């Protein structure tokens, strides 16, 4: 177990650590899974994103504190669940690993998957690098419209450009990727796969916001999330009528044709009390998302998608017990896509 202590990199210490890392790589083999403090040798500073601190959390768990230009220079955290033998400091024998991006939902953060599920104990992920990035309490995996001004926050740019390049350059992530997420993160997983063709070999959404333009109820519900923490809800995608194109560009239903060539996994409950719920529990949110996912599945079929797996399991609310189960159910598809892309 690693102590949860950040290592802040001063310029002098970073230079010393880079020299030490090179010496260690030359003079002695590195034990599987070992991670040194600091960051790999990266040469001159680059614009975009940079790691400013590393925190060792637990066996195979490392948190990177990343300063991002897309987020206005703010620093956010990214949790890595590392594969056996992962050692980005060994520049002579650096390996790039197949990568699963695992996205959190609204009101959660980059720690959600490891704190709420058994993902860290899942044996089938011991040869995969799992990337769990911060996406904001209600960031919606989008570059916010900000009344036409753009700018901070630009979560999509941070994840798909800045962080992706950083991880693949310095931290052992490979270009063979799949993506999955829950709720808001389910929408993010579908959006990233659709809006960035070829970036992900497969995508999975658990209780995802799959068609926010489905109905007035769906629009009102997501606008309520947009307004969370006192935010102006129009900052995210604008007005659903006046900025309809922006909404459609972030609605997986309207991007279904872009998903037809890759495996897609959709799952959702119907919002009634299910086997993993306390007695009497219901969820209007899950019921709405169930209708949205049913609509997306039908649209995928209409546009000719041939690799769609659905698990609309009936009774079940919007909760972690179901999302953990669905992650395990989708892993054969996700990991199969990684093997096929190797």
BALOBA-1460 file (C-alpha; in Angstrom, 3 decimals):
// residues 342
<rec num="1" residu="x" x="0.000" y="0.000" z="0.000"/>
<rec num="2" residu="x" x="1.411" y="3.382" z="-0.986"/>
<rec num="3" residu="x" x="1.035" y="6.458" z="1.186"/>
<rec num="4" residu="x" x="-1.292" y="9.069" z="-0.244"/>
<rec num="5" residu="x" x="1.371" y="11.783" z="-0.324"/>
<rec num="6" residu="x" x="1.812" y="14.101" z="-3.334"/>
<rec num="7" residu="x" x="5.276" y="14.597" z="-4.792"/>
<rec num="8" residu="x" x="5.520" y="18.157" z="-6.137"/>
<rec num="9" residu="x" x="8.155" y="18.512" z="-8.811"/>
<rec num="10" residu="x" x="10.417" y="21.538" z="-8.470"/>
<rec num="11" residu="x" x="12.611" y="22.156" z="-11.549"/>
<rec num="12" residu="x" x="15.771" y="21.160" z="-9.680"/>
<rec num="13" residu="x" x="14.228" y="18.044" z="-8.214"/>
<rec num="14" residu="x" x="12.767" y="17.067" z="-11.589"/>
<rec num="15" residu="x" x="16.212" y="17.257" z="-13.202"/>
<rec num="16" residu="x" x="17.763" y="15.187" z="-10.423"/>
<rec num="17" residu="x" x="15.011" y="12.602" z="-10.641"/>
<rec num="18" residu="x" x="15.411" y="12.307" z="-14.401"/>
<rec num="19" residu="x" x="19.120" y="11.615" z="-13.977"/>
<rec num="20" residu="x" x="18.370" y="9.084" z="-11.252"/>
<rec num="21" residu="x" x="15.735" y="7.374" z="-13.386"/>
<rec num="22" residu="x" x="18.184" y="6.962" z="-16.262"/>
<rec num="23" residu="x" x="20.868" y="5.590" z="-13.940"/>
<rec num="24" residu="x" x="18.463" y="3.121" z="-12.389"/>
<rec num="25" residu="x" x="17.323" y="1.946" z="-15.796"/>
<rec num="26" residu="x" x="20.926" y="1.319" z="-16.828"/>
<rec num="27" residu="x" x="22.310" y="-0.171" z="-13.595"/>
<rec num="28" residu="x" x="19.469" y="-2.302" z="-12.271"/>
<rec num="29" residu="x" x="16.250" y="-3.939" z="-13.471"/>
<rec num="30" residu="x" x="13.036" y="-2.474" z="-12.148"/>
<rec num="31" residu="x" x="10.700" y="-4.710" z="-10.189"/>
<rec num="32" residu="x" x="7.337" y="-5.322" z="-11.900"/>
<rec num="33" residu="x" x="4.825" y="-2.676" z="-10.960"/>
<rec num="34" residu="x" x="7.368" y="-0.350" z="-9.350"/>
<rec num="35" residu="x" x="6.850" y="3.366" z="-9.863"/>
<rec num="36" residu="x" x="9.393" y="6.043" z="-9.005"/>
<rec num="37" residu="x" x="8.477" y="9.454" z="-7.693"/>
<rec num="38" residu="x" x="8.456" y="12.282" z="-10.173"/>
<rec num="39" residu="x" x="7.701" y="12.078" z="-13.877"/>
<rec num="40" residu="x" x="9.454" y="10.556" z="-16.893"/>
<rec num="41" residu="x" x="11.985" y="12.487" z="-18.855"/>
<rec num="42" residu="x" x="10.028" y="14.717" z="-21.226"/>
<rec num="43" residu="x" x="12.571" y="17.218" z="-22.485"/>
<rec num="44" residu="x" x="11.496" y="20.827" z="-22.981"/>
<rec num="45" residu="x" x="8.196" y="21.964" z="-21.508"/>
<rec num="46" residu="x" x="5.275" y="21.563" z="-23.914"/>
<rec num="47" residu="x" x="2.019" y="23.494" z="-24.110"/>
<rec num="48" residu="x" x="-1.200" y="21.668" z="-23.362"/>
<rec num="49" residu="x" x="-1.016" y="19.454" z="-20.290"/>
<rec num="50" residu="x" x="1.789" y="18.618" z="-17.897"/>
<rec num="51" residu="x" x="2.073" y="16.473" z="-14.816"/>
<rec num="52" residu="x" x="2.931" y="18.608" z="-11.793"/>
<rec num="53" residu="x" x="2.622" y="15.966" z="-9.061"/>
<rec num="54" residu="x" x="2.331" y="12.211" z="-8.638"/>
<rec num="55" residu="x" x="0.519" y="10.486" z="-5.783"/>
<rec num="56" residu="x" x="0.902" y="6.783" z="-5.111"/>
<rec num="57" residu="x" x="-2.476" y="5.613" z="-3.876"/>
<rec num="58" residu="x" x="-2.362" y="1.828" z="-3.576"/>
<rec num="59" residu="x" x="-1.024" y="-1.241" z="-5.308"/>
<rec num="60" residu="x" x="-1.212" y="-0.492" z="-9.055"/>
<rec num="61" residu="x" x="-2.967" y="2.850" z="-8.446"/>
<rec num="62" residu="x" x="-1.257" y="6.137" z="-9.283"/>
<rec num="63" residu="x" x="-2.801" y="9.614" z="-9.369"/>
<rec num="64" residu="x" x="-1.397" y="12.224" z="-11.726"/>
<rec num="65" residu="x" x="-2.057" y="15.899" z="-11.028"/>
<rec num="66" residu="x" x="-2.269" y="17.491" z="-14.450"/>
<rec num="67" residu="x" x="-2.180" y="21.171" z="-15.268"/>
<rec num="68" residu="x" x="-4.288" y="21.822" z="-18.370"/>
<rec num="69" residu="x" x="-4.386" y="24.671" z="-20.847"/>
<rec num="70" residu="x" x="-7.865" y="23.547" z="-21.969"/>
<rec num="71" residu="x" x="-9.061" y="23.991" z="-18.385"/>
<rec num="72" residu="x" x="-7.703" y="27.504" z="-18.058"/>
<rec num="73" residu="x" x="-4.446" y="26.446" z="-16.421"/>
<rec num="74" residu="x" x="-6.208" y="24.616" z="-13.602"/>
<rec num="75" residu="x" x="-4.833" y="21.376" z="-12.193"/>
<rec num="76" residu="x" x="-7.030" y="18.279" z="-12.064"/>
<rec num="77" residu="x" x="-6.332" y="14.666" z="-11.163"/>
<rec num="78" residu="x" x="-6.295" y="11.496" z="-13.221"/>
<rec num="79" residu="x" x="-6.205" y="8.038" z="-11.636"/>
<rec num="80" residu="x" x="-4.336" y="5.249" z="-13.378"/>
<rec num="81" residu="x" x="-4.917" y="1.591" z="-12.605"/>
<rec num="82" residu="x" x="-1.664" y="0.198" z="-13.921"/>
<rec num="83" residu="x" x="-0.953" y="-3.208" z="-15.468"/>
<rec num="84" residu="x" x="1.527" y="-5.690" z="-14.056"/>
<rec num="85" residu="x" x="5.016" y="-4.692" z="-15.140"/>
<rec num="86" residu="x" x="4.100" y="-1.079" z="-15.855"/>
<rec num="87" residu="x" x="7.152" y="1.157" z="-15.531"/>
<rec num="88" residu="x" x="7.168" y="4.315" z="-17.655"/>
<rec num="89" residu="x" x="10.507" y="5.327" z="-16.156"/>
<rec num="90" residu="x" x="12.377" y="2.570" z="-17.928"/>
<rec num="91" residu="x" x="13.054" y="4.424" z="-21.156"/>
<rec num="92" residu="x" x="15.175" y="1.615" z="-22.616"/>
<rec num="93" residu="x" x="12.354" y="-0.938" z="-22.438"/>
<rec num="94" residu="x" x="9.273" y="1.259" z="-22.265"/>
<rec num="95" residu="x" x="6.123" y="-0.592" z="-23.185"/>
<rec num="96" residu="x" x="2.832" y="0.884" z="-24.385"/>
<rec num="97" residu="x" x="-0.241" y="-0.837" z="-23.042"/>
<rec num="98" residu="x" x="-3.776" y="-1.314" z="-24.371"/>
<rec num="99" residu="x" x="-5.917" y="1.253" z="-22.621"/>
<rec num="100" residu="x" x="-9.402" y="1.322" z="-21.125"/>
<rec num="101" residu="x" x="-10.759" y="4.798" z="-20.470"/>
<rec num="102" residu="x" x="-13.299" y="4.576" z="-17.648"/>
<rec num="103" residu="x" x="-15.445" y="7.705" z="-17.232"/>
<rec num="104" residu="x" x="-17.274" y="8.794" z="-14.085"/>
<rec num="105" residu="x" x="-20.782" y="10.209" z="-13.811"/>
<rec num="106" residu="x" x="-22.247" y="13.486" z="-12.670"/>
<rec num="107" residu="x" x="-21.551" y="14.387" z="-9.060"/>
<rec num="108" residu="x" x="-18.634" y="11.958" z="-8.965"/>
<rec num="109" residu="x" x="-14.944" y="12.321" z="-9.722"/>
<rec num="110" residu="x" x="-11.826" y="10.487" z="-10.856"/>
<rec num="111" residu="x" x="-11.865" y="8.281" z="-7.722"/>
<rec num="112" residu="x" x="-15.423" y="7.016" z="-8.213"/>
<rec num="113" residu="x" x="-14.705" y="3.783" z="-10.045"/>
<rec num="114" residu="x" x="-12.031" y="2.559" z="-7.617"/>
<rec num="115" residu="x" x="-13.949" y="3.622" z="-4.506"/>
<rec num="116" residu="x" x="-17.353" y="2.276" z="-5.557"/>
<rec num="117" residu="x" x="-16.504" y="-0.903" z="-7.501"/>
<rec num="118" residu="x" x="-14.071" y="-3.806" z="-7.557"/>
<rec num="119" residu="x" x="-12.334" y="-2.595" z="-10.711"/>
<rec num="120" residu="x" x="-8.940" y="-2.589" z="-8.964"/>
<rec num="121" residu="x" x="-9.358" y="-6.277" z="-8.065"/>
<rec num="122" residu="x" x="-10.488" y="-7.391" z="-11.523"/>
<rec num="123" residu="x" x="-7.944" y="-9.900" z="-12.819"/>
<rec num="124" residu="x" x="-8.788" y="-9.388" z="-16.494"/>
<rec num="125" residu="x" x="-7.528" y="-5.805" z="-16.195"/>
<rec num="126" residu="x" x="-4.055" y="-6.693" z="-14.972"/>
<rec num="127" residu="x" x="-2.616" y="-6.372" z="-18.486"/>
<rec num="128" residu="x" x="-4.511" y="-3.188" z="-19.371"/>
<rec num="129" residu="x" x="-3.851" y="0.434" z="-18.401"/>
<rec num="130" residu="x" x="-7.109" y="1.863" z="-17.013"/>
<rec num="131" residu="x" x="-7.406" y="5.658" z="-17.265"/>
<rec num="132" residu="x" x="-9.949" y="7.320" z="-14.953"/>
<rec num="133" residu="x" x="-9.820" y="11.076" z="-15.604"/>
<rec num="134" residu="x" x="-11.465" y="13.908" z="-13.720"/>
<rec num="135" residu="x" x="-14.340" y="15.362" z="-15.747"/>
<rec num="136" residu="x" x="-15.860" y="17.891" z="-13.383"/>
<rec num="137" residu="x" x="-18.871" y="17.542" z="-11.120"/>
<rec num="138" residu="x" x="-21.084" y="18.239" z="-14.148"/>
<rec num="139" residu="x" x="-18.643" y="18.784" z="-17.007"/>
<rec num="140" residu="x" x="-20.572" y="16.551" z="-19.464"/>
<rec num="141" residu="x" x="-17.435" y="15.598" z="-21.396"/>
<rec num="142" residu="x" x="-17.839" y="18.705" z="-23.532"/>
<rec num="143" residu="x" x="-16.039" y="21.846" z="-24.544"/>
<rec num="144" residu="x" x="-18.521" y="24.333" z="-23.089"/>
<rec num="145" residu="x" x="-20.197" y="26.822" z="-25.400"/>
<rec num="146" residu="x" x="-19.889" y="29.665" z="-22.864"/>
<rec num="147" residu="x" x="-22.294" y="31.901" z="-24.817"/>
<rec num="148" residu="x" x="-20.220" y="31.567" z="-27.960"/>
<rec num="149" residu="x" x="-16.901" y="32.383" z="-26.294"/>
<rec num="150" residu="x" x="-15.671" y="28.822" z="-25.749"/>
<rec num="151" residu="x" x="-12.703" y="28.364" z="-23.441"/>
<rec num="152" residu="x" x="-12.616" y="26.943" z="-19.937"/>
<rec num="153" residu="x" x="-13.825" y="24.318" z="-19.299"/>
<rec num="154" residu="x" x="-12.957" y="22.344" z="-22.416"/>
<rec num="155" residu="x" x="-13.197" y="18.815" z="-21.050"/>
<rec num="156" residu="x" x="-13.344" y="17.108" z="-24.433"/>
<rec num="157" residu="x" x="-10.162" y="18.817" z="-25.594"/>
<rec num="158" residu="x" x="-8.454" y="18.046" z="-22.297"/>
<rec num="159" residu="x" x="-9.295" y="14.337" z="-22.495"/>
<rec num="160" residu="x" x="-9.052" y="13.546" z="-26.198"/>
<rec num="161" residu="x" x="-6.064" y="15.728" z="-27.031"/>
<rec num="162" residu="x" x="-4.045" y="16.997" z="-24.073"/>
<rec num="163" residu="x" x="-4.335" y="14.043" z="-21.708"/>
<rec num="164" residu="x" x="-4.257" y="11.413" z="-24.427"/>
<rec num="165" residu="x" x="-1.015" y="12.786" z="-25.864"/>
<rec num="166" residu="x" x="0.519" y="13.150" z="-22.412"/>
<rec num="167" residu="x" x="-0.298" y="9.572" z="-21.388"/>
<rec num="168" residu="x" x="0.878" y="8.092" z="-24.652"/>
<rec num="169" residu="x" x="4.098" y="10.087" z="-24.651"/>
<rec num="170" residu="x" x="5.169" y="9.610" z="-21.056"/>
<rec num="171" residu="x" x="3.017" y="7.158" z="-19.112"/>
<rec num="172" residu="x" x="2.800" y="3.932" z="-21.103"/>
<rec num="173" residu="x" x="-0.614" y="4.346" z="-22.727"/>
<rec num="174" residu="x" x="-0.902" y="2.795" z="-26.151"/>
<rec num="175" residu="x" x="-2.956" y="3.839" z="-29.162"/>
<rec num="176" residu="x" x="-5.185" y="0.767" z="-28.827"/>
<rec num="177" residu="x" x="-8.104" y="2.131" z="-26.767"/>
<rec num="178" residu="x" x="-11.662" y="1.415" z="-25.647"/>
<rec num="179" residu="x" x="-13.946" y="3.610" z="-23.528"/>
<rec num="180" residu="x" x="-16.771" y="3.005" z="-21.054"/>
<rec num="181" residu="x" x="-18.697" y="5.094" z="-18.567"/>
<rec num="182" residu="x" x="-21.792" y="5.473" z="-16.433"/>
<rec num="183" residu="x" x="-24.583" y="8.058" z="-16.558"/>
<rec num="184" residu="x" x="-22.910" y="11.325" z="-17.609"/>
<rec num="185" residu="x" x="-19.807" y="9.236" z="-18.330"/>
<rec num="186" residu="x" x="-21.893" y="6.861" z="-20.436"/>
<rec num="187" residu="x" x="-22.823" y="9.801" z="-22.594"/>
<rec num="188" residu="x" x="-19.151" y="10.784" z="-22.643"/>
<rec num="189" residu="x" x="-18.096" y="7.308" z="-23.768"/>
<rec num="190" residu="x" x="-20.577" y="7.381" z="-26.650"/>
<rec num="191" residu="x" x="-19.690" y="10.957" z="-27.598"/>
<rec num="192" residu="x" x="-15.941" y="10.424" z="-27.611"/>
<rec num="193" residu="x" x="-16.238" y="7.289" z="-29.731"/>
<rec num="194" residu="x" x="-18.595" y="9.018" z="-32.192"/>
<rec num="195" residu="x" x="-16.962" y="12.448" z="-32.350"/>
<rec num="196" residu="x" x="-13.419" y="11.069" z="-32.720"/>
<rec num="197" residu="x" x="-13.636" y="8.251" z="-35.278"/>
<rec num="198" residu="x" x="-10.872" y="5.699" z="-34.916"/>
<rec num="199" residu="x" x="-9.833" y="6.806" z="-31.445"/>
<rec num="200" residu="x" x="-11.676" y="4.012" z="-29.644"/>
<rec num="201" residu="x" x="-12.122" y="0.431" z="-30.805"/>
<rec num="202" residu="x" x="-15.327" y="-0.054" z="-28.773"/>
<rec num="203" residu="x" x="-17.584" y="1.828" z="-26.372"/>
<rec num="204" residu="x" x="-19.895" y="0.920" z="-23.494"/>
<rec num="205" residu="x" x="-22.483" y="3.048" z="-21.689"/>
<rec num="206" residu="x" x="-24.149" y="2.038" z="-18.432"/>
<rec num="207" residu="x" x="-27.345" y="3.998" z="-17.663"/>
<rec num="208" residu="x" x="-26.016" y="6.658" z="-20.009"/>
<rec num="209" residu="x" x="-27.631" y="9.883" z="-21.125"/>
<rec num="210" residu="x" x="-27.995" y="8.511" z="-24.648"/>
<rec num="211" residu="x" x="-30.531" y="10.885" z="-26.231"/>
<rec num="212" residu="x" x="-30.960" y="14.103" z="-24.218"/>
<rec num="213" residu="x" x="-33.140" y="15.600" z="-26.967"/>
<rec num="214" residu="x" x="-35.635" y="12.734" z="-26.735"/>
<rec num="215" residu="x" x="-38.369" y="14.741" z="-25.003"/>
<rec num="216" residu="x" x="-39.082" y="17.881" z="-23.044"/>
<rec num="217" residu="x" x="-38.664" y="15.811" z="-19.878"/>
<rec num="218" residu="x" x="-35.218" y="14.704" z="-21.008"/>
<rec num="219" residu="x" x="-34.194" y="18.249" z="-21.918"/>
<rec num="220" residu="x" x="-35.466" y="19.667" z="-18.629"/>
<rec num="221" residu="x" x="-33.662" y="16.964" z="-16.694"/>
<rec num="222" residu="x" x="-30.250" y="17.532" z="-18.276"/>
<rec num="223" residu="x" x="-30.701" y="21.307" z="-18.029"/>
<rec num="224" residu="x" x="-31.239" y="20.750" z="-14.320"/>
<rec num="225" residu="x" x="-27.888" y="19.000" z="-14.147"/>
<rec num="226" residu="x" x="-26.283" y="21.797" z="-16.161"/>
<rec num="227" residu="x" x="-27.556" y="24.247" z="-13.527"/>
<rec num="228" residu="x" x="-25.891" y="22.320" z="-10.693"/>
<rec num="229" residu="x" x="-23.666" y="24.154" z="-8.232"/>
<rec num="230" residu="x" x="-25.212" y="27.481" z="-9.260"/>
<rec num="231" residu="x" x="-23.998" y="27.245" z="-12.862"/>
<rec num="232" residu="x" x="-25.691" y="29.051" z="-15.749"/>
<rec num="233" residu="x" x="-27.136" y="26.060" z="-17.661"/>
<rec num="234" residu="x" x="-26.777" y="27.814" z="-21.021"/>
<rec num="235" residu="x" x="-22.988" y="27.784" z="-20.681"/>
<rec num="236" residu="x" x="-22.727" y="24.099" z="-21.555"/>
<rec num="237" residu="x" x="-24.456" y="23.648" z="-24.954"/>
<rec num="238" residu="x" x="-26.497" y="26.832" z="-25.152"/>
<rec num="239" residu="x" x="-30.260" y="26.921" z="-25.608"/>
<rec num="240" residu="x" x="-31.798" y="23.653" z="-26.909"/>
<rec num="241" residu="x" x="-33.717" y="25.602" z="-29.569"/>
<rec num="242" residu="x" x="-31.421" y="28.461" z="-30.532"/>
<rec num="243" residu="x" x="-28.287" y="26.264" z="-30.375"/>
<rec num="244" residu="x" x="-29.943" y="23.104" z="-31.668"/>
<rec num="245" residu="x" x="-26.927" y="22.125" z="-33.770"/>
<rec num="246" residu="x" x="-24.689" y="22.159" z="-30.713"/>
<rec num="247" residu="x" x="-27.154" y="19.983" z="-28.814"/>
<rec num="248" residu="x" x="-27.400" y="17.534" z="-31.692"/>
<rec num="249" residu="x" x="-23.616" y="17.413" z="-31.946"/>
<rec num="250" residu="x" x="-23.555" y="16.201" z="-28.321"/>
<rec num="251" residu="x" x="-26.521" y="13.824" z="-28.527"/>
<rec num="252" residu="x" x="-25.422" y="10.212" z="-29.198"/>
<rec num="253" residu="x" x="-28.724" y="9.464" z="-30.966"/>
<rec num="254" residu="x" x="-27.888" y="12.044" z="-33.627"/>
<rec num="255" residu="x" x="-24.373" y="10.610" z="-33.968"/>
<rec num="256" residu="x" x="-25.487" y="6.977" z="-34.295"/>
<rec num="257" residu="x" x="-24.151" y="6.591" z="-37.837"/>
<rec num="258" residu="x" x="-20.658" y="7.327" z="-36.537"/>
<rec num="259" residu="x" x="-20.900" y="4.372" z="-34.148"/>
<rec num="260" residu="x" x="-22.014" y="1.722" z="-36.612"/>
<rec num="261" residu="x" x="-18.524" y="0.393" z="-37.353"/>
<rec num="262" residu="x" x="-17.451" y="-0.388" z="-33.765"/>
<rec num="263" residu="x" x="-18.838" y="-2.614" z="-30.996"/>
<rec num="264" residu="x" x="-21.301" y="-0.750" z="-28.769"/>
<rec num="265" residu="x" x="-22.655" y="-1.944" z="-25.416"/>
<rec num="266" residu="x" x="-25.771" y="-0.278" z="-23.950"/>
<rec num="267" residu="x" x="-27.379" y="-1.182" z="-20.644"/>
<rec num="268" residu="x" x="-30.004" y="0.388" z="-18.424"/>
<rec num="269" residu="x" x="-32.716" y="-0.422" z="-15.894"/>
<rec num="270" residu="x" x="-36.283" y="0.819" z="-16.091"/>
<rec num="271" residu="x" x="-36.277" y="2.763" z="-12.823"/>
<rec num="272" residu="x" x="-38.454" y="0.404" z="-10.812"/>
<rec num="273" residu="x" x="-37.244" y="-1.523" z="-7.770"/>
<rec num="274" residu="x" x="-34.727" y="-4.134" z="-8.855"/>
<rec num="275" residu="x" x="-32.870" y="-7.028" z="-7.262"/>
<rec num="276" residu="x" x="-29.923" y="-4.845" z="-6.217"/>
<rec num="277" residu="x" x="-32.067" y="-2.059" z="-4.699"/>
<rec num="278" residu="x" x="-33.465" y="-1.492" z="-1.215"/>
<rec num="279" residu="x" x="-37.218" y="-2.158" z="-0.951"/>
<rec num="280" residu="x" x="-39.352" y="0.495" z="-2.598"/>
<rec num="281" residu="x" x="-36.534" y="2.303" z="-4.389"/>
<rec num="282" residu="x" x="-37.415" y="3.929" z="-7.716"/>
<rec num="283" residu="x" x="-35.642" y="6.287" z="-10.118"/>
<rec num="284" residu="x" x="-37.326" y="8.628" z="-12.596"/>
<rec num="285" residu="x" x="-33.843" y="9.428" z="-13.943"/>
<rec num="286" residu="x" x="-33.188" y="5.771" z="-14.786"/>
<rec num="287" residu="x" x="-36.620" y="5.479" z="-16.389"/>
<rec num="288" residu="x" x="-35.842" y="8.452" z="-18.628"/>
<rec num="289" residu="x" x="-32.403" y="7.118" z="-19.512"/>
<rec num="290" residu="x" x="-33.970" y="3.742" z="-20.298"/>
<rec num="291" residu="x" x="-36.201" y="5.374" z="-22.905"/>
<rec num="292" residu="x" x="-33.209" y="7.238" z="-24.287"/>
<rec num="293" residu="x" x="-31.122" y="4.069" z="-24.593"/>
<rec num="294" residu="x" x="-33.977" y="2.182" z="-26.240"/>
<rec num="295" residu="x" x="-34.226" y="4.995" z="-28.791"/>
<rec num="296" residu="x" x="-30.477" y="4.930" z="-29.456"/>
<rec num="297" residu="x" x="-30.484" y="1.143" z="-29.879"/>
<rec num="298" residu="x" x="-33.284" y="1.411" z="-32.445"/>
<rec num="299" residu="x" x="-31.432" y="4.168" z="-34.284"/>
<rec num="300" residu="x" x="-28.218" y="2.134" z="-34.358"/>
<rec num="301" residu="x" x="-30.159" y="-0.726" z="-35.901"/>
<rec num="302" residu="x" x="-31.708" y="1.643" z="-38.441"/>
<rec num="303" residu="x" x="-28.341" y="2.996" z="-39.590"/>
<rec num="304" residu="x" x="-26.917" y="-0.483" z="-39.999"/>
<rec num="305" residu="x" x="-24.784" y="-0.994" z="-36.886"/>
<rec num="306" residu="x" x="-23.977" y="-4.691" z="-36.644"/>
<rec num="307" residu="x" x="-22.032" y="-4.884" z="-33.381"/>
<rec num="308" residu="x" x="-24.527" y="-3.633" z="-30.807"/>
<rec num="309" residu="x" x="-25.082" y="-5.445" z="-27.513"/>
<rec num="310" residu="x" x="-27.975" y="-4.314" z="-25.331"/>
<rec num="311" residu="x" x="-28.869" y="-5.329" z="-21.798"/>
<rec num="312" residu="x" x="-32.080" y="-3.566" z="-20.864"/>
<rec num="313" residu="x" x="-32.583" y="-5.560" z="-17.709"/>
<rec num="314" residu="x" x="-35.921" y="-4.204" z="-16.545"/>
<rec num="315" residu="x" x="-36.238" y="-3.507" z="-12.814"/>
<rec num="316" residu="x" x="-33.289" y="-1.518" z="-11.527"/>
<rec num="317" residu="x" x="-32.481" y="2.027" z="-10.437"/>
<rec num="318" residu="x" x="-29.598" y="4.430" z="-11.022"/>
<rec num="319" residu="x" x="-26.972" y="2.871" z="-8.775"/>
<rec num="320" residu="x" x="-23.447" y="1.516" z="-8.464"/>
<rec num="321" residu="x" x="-24.410" y="-2.096" z="-7.867"/>
<rec num="322" residu="x" x="-25.774" y="-2.247" z="-11.412"/>
<rec num="323" residu="x" x="-22.885" y="-0.338" z="-12.965"/>
<rec num="324" residu="x" x="-20.300" y="-2.650" z="-11.401"/>
<rec num="325" residu="x" x="-22.230" y="-5.627" z="-12.728"/>
<rec num="326" residu="x" x="-22.512" y="-4.075" z="-16.190"/>
<rec num="327" residu="x" x="-18.807" y="-3.259" z="-16.321"/>
<rec num="328" residu="x" x="-18.044" y="-6.937" z="-15.794"/>
<rec num="329" residu="x" x="-20.666" y="-7.930" z="-18.350"/>
<rec num="330" residu="x" x="-19.182" y="-5.600" z="-20.970"/>
<rec num="331" residu="x" x="-15.512" y="-6.407" z="-20.365"/>
<rec num="332" residu="x" x="-15.402" y="-9.420" z="-22.725"/>
<rec num="333" residu="x" x="-16.559" y="-7.154" z="-25.560"/>
<rec num="334" residu="x" x="-14.260" y="-4.286" z="-24.590"/>
<rec num="335" residu="x" x="-11.177" y="-6.450" z="-24.049"/>
<rec num="336" residu="x" x="-11.973" y="-8.453" z="-27.188"/>
<rec num="337" residu="x" x="-11.896" y="-5.229" z="-29.178"/>
<rec num="338" residu="x" x="-8.495" y="-4.400" z="-27.676"/>
<rec num="339" residu="x" x="-7.142" y="-7.805" z="-28.662"/>
<rec num="340" residu="x" x="-8.574" y="-7.465" z="-32.157"/>
<rec num="341" residu="x" x="-6.912" y="-4.070" z="-32.491"/>
<rec num="342" residu="x" x="-3.533" y="-5.222" z="-31.207"/>
